[in-house]
Amino acid sequence: MKLRRLSLLTVLAVAQLAAAYPASADTTPAGNTQPAVTQEVYEQQDKATSTTPKAKESGAVPKTTEVTTEESIDPSDAATTEVPTEEATEVPIEEANEVPEQVTGEVTTDDQAEQPNQQTGTGKELILYFNSTKMVQDGVTYNAPQPMQVKKGVSYVPIRALVDRVGFKVTYDKKTKETVITKGSNELRFKTDSSKYTVNGVTKEMKGTSYQTNSTFMVPLTAITQALDIQYKVDNVGKRVIMNLETKPIAKFTVGPKEIFAGETTVIYTAQVENAQGAIIDERWEGREEIFESPGQYIVTYSVQDSTGTWSDPYSQTINVIQPNQPPTAMFETDKSEYKMGELITYTNQSYDDQDKPEDLVYKWDNNKYAFFTPGVHIITLTATDKQGLSSTYEVTVNISEETLYEEEDFNMLFIPEGEKFSFIGNVTSRKKINYDFYDEPSTLIRSNSPETVNTEGIVYRETASGDMRFMIHHVNNLNKNVKMYVIATNKNSTPVTLRQDYLGFAGPSPIATAAGKKSVLNYFASMQDNSKRASITLKPGEQKLVMTELSDVRMKQGHVISLYSDMYSDLPIQFDVVMIDEKSDPLKVLNTLPILNRDGVHNRGTYPNSTRVIQYSELVGAESERLILGDNQDDPNLEGTDPMVGDITHNTGNFGVLYKITLDRVAPDTLISFNPRGGKYSGYAMMNGTIVPIYSLGQVSPGEQAVLYRTGDFEQKVEIMLTAAPGSNLPVNLLFTQMPEKNR
C-alpha cells in the first residue's frame, strides 16, 4: 500500500507540473488533449472509484442535477475520492515567485475533448471536471494549475483559473491579506484558512475552509457561484460541473432634478449599466421625454444590449411631474359696493394659492380704509405674494355718497379694532389725570441692560438673589464675530438649592431692537397664559448650571439684539452671571477668566427690590376724558436700587422691567381705553382682562397717535390691565379713557 501511495503521489506531482504548460504537438501524442501521465492518473482514479459492473453495464442515462443554491458536491454521488496532494507553504496569490496561475488551452474537437455522453462547452458555458485540471470553454480545453478537488463533500477550485475563465478580476490586498474578486460593483474577499468571506462588505459563511496548495489558492466553488449569481449543474455520471456563464447586463438610470415641473424642467437621465459582457451595442428607452408638457405620473423604461447580443431586463421608474408653481390669486370682497361717508367697510379676504395656505401668503393692502370721509369713487387693491415670490393683485371699486354717517373722530373711537391705531385729535396733556395710589410687591428685578452694546467678551451682570426674581436682559452684539449669551447659576451654599422658573419671554436675535423687545413681552405674557415655561432645577452645593437656556440656544451675529423677560424663584441665594462670549466657548469653563464689563453711561443696569407695582382704583373712570400716567417718575416714581458690580445707587429710569398690575373697579359704559406714548415711539403688548392685545399690530405708535386697547359695553364693568415696558421703546406713556359717541341707529 505504501508503494502504491508513493507511486500515486509521484504521478500526481508530474501531472501538476505538466498542467502549468500548454499541451502541444511536440509533447502530447496525437489524439490526446492532455499529457499521457495526466490521463494515467485519471484511469487509475476511475479504477479505484468505479462502481459495480452491474451498475456500469446498466446503460442508465447520465444523471444531471440542477443546483441553484449553495450546496456542495457529494463525493459519493460523484463517484470520486479525494486526490492526495502535498500542502504547500502558504503564499499570497500575488506574491508567489512561482509560475503564475495562468491557465493554458488548445482547440480540440468534440471527440478529443470529451468522453462519451459528454457535451462540449460553449462560450456561455464553462465545464469543470472532478479531480481534474481540465476546463472546457467554447470548444477550447484549458488546464488549471490544480485540479478541482472534493474535500469532505465540498468542491474546491483554484480561484485564479476560475475567475480568468469567467472573466472577473482577481487581486491581492497586501494590507488585509485577502484575495479579492470583483465583478462590476460586486466585491468578494477571501482569506487563507478561513471559512468566512465577505460579499460587498457583508461577512458570510462558506461550506468549507479556503486553503493554499503548491502556491495555488483554493476556495469552495459554491462561495463564488452563489455570491455572483452563477447558475450551474452537477453531472455526477460525467464527473463534471457545468457553469452557465450567460449573464444579462443590468440596466438602471437616475433622474434629475428632484422636482420636475410640467412644461418647464429639462429632465436629466443618467444611465447606469452593470454586468455587461463587453461594450453596450444598443439601448432602448420607452416613455422618455426631455420635457413633460403636462403634470402627472409617467413610467420610463430603459434596456440595454451588450456585445454578446444579450438584452437586460427592462428597468422602469415612475416620474412624478408636478404642476409648476402658479402665482397666488389675490381676491377680496366688501360687504357692499356703496357707502356713506364714515360708514364702516368690512373686507373679506378670499385669496388662495395652488401650493401655500392662504395664511402663509404675504398680503399688501392699499387704501383699505375702515371708512372714507370724502365722496366719490375709491379703489382698494390687494397684492398677495407666495413663498416663491410670485404675486398677483386684485382691486375693488367702492362708491362713497355725499351723505355722512359719522365724523372721522367719532368713527375712530367707535370702530377702529383693538390693536390698531388712529391719529390723535385734541390735547392729551389737558386731560384730567387719574390720581392713583400704588404699592409694590416683593420681586427682585435684575436689569441687565448696560452696556447695551457689548464690545468685548465678559460678564455684563453679576448678582446674588433669592425669593421671587425678575430678569430683564437686553443687549446688542458688537464684537465683530458671532457670540452667545448665557445665564449661569452658581450655588455657593452648603445645602442644595431649588431654582424654579415660572414665566419666560425671549426674542431675537434681531437687527431691530424694538422688534426684539416687543416680541419678548408678547412671549412673556403668553407664558403666563399657558404656563409653558414652568420648570425647576436643583443645584448641589458648589454646582453651576445654565438657566434660561432659550437665551443661549441661538448665536448672535454682529449688530443683532436679544431681549428676555423671566420670573424665577429660589429658596436660597444663588449667584447669577450674565455673560457674552464667543459662540464656540464653554461658558462654565471660561467664567472665571472673564472680566466684569463696565456700564455704558447711557443705559441702565441695576438690582431693584419690589419690582411688581400694583395699582387699584375704585372710583368711576371713563365718564369723561381722563389719563393715567406711567413711567414719568412723578405719578409713577422710578425704582431705586444698586449696581452690584460697582456698588453705586441707581434709579430705574422708565421703570423697565417693572410689571404693572392695574385694576380699575369701575369703568363707565361705552368707554374707549387707548394707549398713547409721550416719550417717543412705542411698540409692545398689554394684557386686557386676560387677553393679549398688541399696542399696534403692524409696528410702533407715535406720540400723536393712540392704539385701541379695549372698549366697555353698555354697562359699567371692572377692567384689569397688565403692562410692562417693552425694551427699545420710550416712556412715559398714558392710558387714555374716552367716552365714546352714541352709535347711529
Buried (B, 14 or more C-beta within 10 A) or exposed (E): EEEEEEEBEEBBBBBBBBBBEEBEEEEBEEEEBBBEBBBEBBEBBEEEBEEEEEEEEEEEEEEEEEBEEBBBBBBEEBBBBEBEBEEBEBBBBBEBEEEEBBBBBBEBEEEBBBEEEBBBBBEBBBBBBBBBBBBBBBBBBBBBBBBBBBBEBBBBBBBBBBBBBBEBEBEBEEEEEBBBBBBBEBBBBBBBEBBBBBBEEEEBEBBBBBBBBBBBBBBBBBBBBBBBEBBBBBBBBBBBBBBBBBBBBBBBBEBEEEEBBBEEBEBEBEBEBEBBBEEBEEBBEEBBEEEBEEBEEBEBBBBBBBEBEBBBEEBEBEBEBBEBBEBBBBBBEBEEEEBBBBBBBEBEBEBBBEBBEBEEBEBEEEEBEBBBBEBEEBEBBBBBBBEBEBBBEBEBEBEBEEEBBBEBBBBBBBBBEBBBBBEBEEEBEEBEEBEBEBEBEEBBBBBBBBBBBBBEBBBBBBBEBBBBBBBBBBBBBBBEEBBBBBBBBBBBBEEEBBBBBBBBBBBBBBEBBBBBBBBBBBBBBBBBEEEEBEBEBEBEEEBBBBBBBBBBEBBBEEEBBBBBBBBBBBBBBBBBBBBBBBEEBEBEEEBEEBEBBEBBEEBBBBBBBBBBBBBBBEEBBBBEBBBBBBBBBEBBBBBEBBBBBEEEEBBBBBBBBBBBBBBBBBBBBBBBBBBBBBBEBBBBBBBBEEEBBBBBEEBBBBBEBBBBBBBBEEEBBEBBBBBBBBBBBBBBBBBBBBBBBEEEE
